[in-house]
Amino acid sequence: MTLKGHEERVNGVAFILGTRFLVSGSEDKSLRVWDLDTGKQVGEPLLGDDAGVWRIAASPDGRWIVSGGDHGSIQVWEVATNKTDLKRLPISFKGHENTVWGVVFAPDSETFASASIDETVCVWKRETGEIILGPLKVGSQALSVAYSPNGTKLAAGTDKHIIVWNTKMGKELLKIEQRAWRVAFTPDGLRLVSGDQQDIRISDATTGDIIKQFDAHTNNFLSLVIAPNGTKFATTSYDKTMRFFDLTTFEPIGEPLEHPYSVHGLAFSEDSLLIATGCDDKLIRTWTVPLSDSELLEQVSPLVVPSLMLTCHTVH
């Protein structure tokens, strides 16, 4: 499905949990809500504070959307009861001095983190706009942020390092000497998946040791997202493709999905069956997610196994 309406590049996409609605954010300074059953935009474009939108994230409880953009802009939007409307909260989130390139909600949906090219990471209380941790100075442009599944750790990808903190005290737990445009925890919290240039790296989330490192694209890497069911992750690039990788074997899944332009926004649906992309051509596309080899094996009919066993027994 292709969703058309934005007037500039689409930088961020997010599924509203428990619904068939998608939210997108664009350099045209708007957020838009889409009905995935009809492919139509719901309501009017949502305008924030006259800033291009670079990143958006949905809360785990499905009630909130946070957007980050130019000039340190951060907005929080409440998802209405009917799930089709977003209402901007009249709360000021002032703290960053430059573009916000990463936002993510904590598992409790009460706090969220942001990363900015002003070289800081902040953790905010959604209800009040108060900074409750930070600004954490990272020494280079902060490009992305990610929470561990239990919310006890916060990771940031920066222009020079991957840094992990304890969220309770803000104590630095780990610093990996690796630039990371994007970083994410696996659903079990044991590994970090990060991307930089054409390079993908899987690291131990406690020690920082490299588990696997490989080239994923033929041009610079842009986005990374891990499927909620923990089976795979997807990446996008300036090479105009989206690619899937098995999170167990790290092998590619299927063929690259081609786009006419570079792909910036990326999000899995809650059930890991759909993925949405936001593109340089102002369009959003939704795709069916291919199954990994391990998932395909699990789908083999149970009736096949006894027949194979019987054949082996007969030969023996």
N, C-alpha and C positions, 0 to 999 in steps of 0.2 A: 504494500500500500504506500502511496506517495501523498504527503500532506503539504499543501501549498497555501501560503499566506504571508509569510515573513518577507520583509523588503530588503534584508541584508543577510549575511552569513548566520547560520544557526550554530551556536557554540555549545549549547547544553540541552539535554533532554532528560526527562525523569518520568517514570510511571507513578501514578497515584495508587498506592497499595490498596488492594481490595476492590479495584474498579477496572473498567475498560477505558480509562482516560489517561492521556499523556500530556505532560506540560513541556513546553519548549522555551528557550531563551535565546535572544538574538542581539546582534550588534545594532539592530533597528530600535533598540532601547525598550523592547516589549517582551512580555511573556504571553504565551497563548496556550489555551487548553483545547485538546482535540479528542473527539469521540472516535475510538478505534473500530466501532461497529459500523459507523457511517463514513468515516474518513473526513468528516467535516469539523471545522472550527466551532467551538462552543462559546457563544458570547463575543464580546469585543476584546481587542488586544488590551492587555494589562500593562499600564505604564507605571514605572517606578519613579526614580528621581533624576530623570534626564541623563541616564548613563547607559552605555552599551552593556549588555549582559554577557558575561563570560562563562559563568558556571551556575548550575542549579542542582539542588539535591532535595529529595523527598525524605520526610521523617519516617522512621520505622513504624510508627503508629498510624500513618496515612493521613495525618491531620494538618501537616505543615509543609510548606515549600520554602526553601531559602535560596536566594539568588545573590551572586556576587558579580561585581563589574567594575567599570571605569571609576577613577577618582576615589577609590576606597569604598564604593557603594556596596552596602549590604541591605537587603530587604527580606522580611519574612512575611509570608502570605498564609492565611488560614484557609484550609479547604472546607467549604460549606457542607452542611449536612447532606445536601443533594449530590455532593461530590463533583458538580459541574462548575461551580463558581469558586474563585479565589478572591479573598479579601485581604488587602494589604494592611498589616498592623501599623498603627500610628506610633511606632517605637523607633527611636534613633539608635543606630548601631555605629557609633563614631569611634574610630581607633586607628584605622589604616590610613596611610597617607598616599597610597598609590593603588593601582589596579589589583583587584582581588581575583586570583587565578585558581583558587580552590576553596570549596565549601563542602562540609559533610556534617550530618547530624550524628550525635551520640546515640547509642542504643536506647537510652531512656527518653529520647525525643525532647527532653527539656533543655538540653544544651547543644551547641554546635560549634564547630571549629572552622577557622578561615585561614587561608594562606595568601600572602600578598607579595608583590615584587618590591615592597618597601622593606623586605628582608625580615619580616616578623610573622609569627603565627599567634592567633588569639583564640581563646575559648570563651564563648558568650553564653549568658543566660537568656534563653529565648524570650521569657516573659517580661524582662526588665531592660534588656539591652546592655546589661552590665558585663564587663570583661571579668571573668572569674579566674582565668589563668592566662598570664602573659601581660603585655606582649612578649612572646618568647623570641629573642633575637637569634637568628640562624646564620648570620654572616654572609649570606648571599640571597638572591631572589628565592622566595618561597613559592613553589609552583603547584603543590597539591598536598592534601591532608587526608588521613584515613584513620578510623578507629578500629581497634581490635573488637572482635565480636562481643566480648564481655565488658567492653568500655573502659578497661583498666589501663590501656595503652593508647597513645596517639602517635601516629607516624607522619612525618612530613617529607616530601620530596623537594629538594632544593637544587640550586644551580651547581652545588659542589658536593652535597652529602644527602644521605637518608638519615634522619634523626628520629629516634623513638623516645618518648617521655612517659613517665608514670602520670596519669591524669589526676591523681589525688593531690600530689605535692608539686608536680611540674619538674620532678627530678629526671635528668637525662639518663636513660638506660642504655642507649646504644647509638653509635654514630658510624655509619658505613661510608667509606671513601668512594662514593659513586654518585654522580649526578643523576637525578631522577625527575623526569618531566611528570611522571605519574607513579603513584605507589598505592598498593592495596594489600590488606591482610586477607589471607585465605579464610574461609568460614570456620576452620578449626583453630584459627589464631596462631598456628605454628610457623607459618611461612609468610614472607613478604614477596609480592610480585611487583616489579618495577620496570619502567621503560625509559629509554634514553636513546636519541638518534635512531638507528635501526635495531638497537640492542634490547633484548628482554632478559631480565635477571630474576631468578627465584632464589631467595635467601632465607636462611634460618632466622626467624624473628627474634630469637634470644641472643644468638652469638654473632649474627651477621654473615656467617659462612655461606659461600656460594654453593647452592645445590645444583643449579643448572644455569647456563648462560648461552644465548644463541641469538642470531640475527633473525628478525621476523619479517622485515620489510626491505624494499629496495630504495626507499627514501625515508626521510626523518619521521620518526614515530610521533603520534599525536595523542591518542587516547587509549585507555585501558579500563576494563571492567571485568569483574569475576562473577560468574553465574551464582545466584543465591543457593543453588543445590550443590555447589562445590565441585562440579564435574569438569568445568572448563573455564577458560577466560577468552575474551575477545580483545583485539587491538585494532587501531586504525592508524592511518599514515597519510603523508603527503603523496604517497604513491597511488592514492585514489582507491585503496582497497580496505576492506575489513577482513580480518582473519581470525579463525578460532583455533585454540590449542587445548589439548587434553591436559587436565591439571594433575593427572597421575603419571602419564608417560611423557608429557610435554611435546608430543607429536602434533602436527597440524591435523585439523579435522576438516575434511572436505576441501573444496577449492576456494580461493579468495573471492569475496563478493565485490564485484567491480562497481565503482561510482564514477560519475562524469568529472567530479572534482574532488579535492581533498576533504577528508571526513574529520570533523571536530567533536561533535556530540556523540555520546554512546551510552546506552542504558539497557540492562536486561529487565524483563518483566519479573514479577514476583515468583511465578512458577517456572522461570528459566526457559520458557518455550518461545518467547518472542524477544527480539532485540530491535532497538530503534537507533537510527543514526541521524545526525544533523550535519549538513553539508555546506560547502562553499557556494553552492548554487541556490541557496535560500530554501531548500527543500528538506523535509523530514521523510525518512523512509522506514518502514517496519518490515522485518524479515522473520521467517521461521528459522529457529535455531537448529542446526544439524545435530544429530546424535553422535557422541563419541563411540569408539570401538567398544569400550566397556559397557556403555548403555545399550548398544546393539546386542551384545552378548546376553545381557539381562533380559532382553525381549524375546530370546529364543524360546519357543514353546516347550513347556516341561515334558510334553509327550515325546520330544526328540531324544531326550536323555535315556529313558528306558530302552528305546529301540536301538540306540547305539550300543548300549550295554549288552543287549541281547545278541546283537550281531557279533560283538567281540567274544562273547561267551561261546557262540556257536563255532566260530573259527578256532578258538582254543580247543 
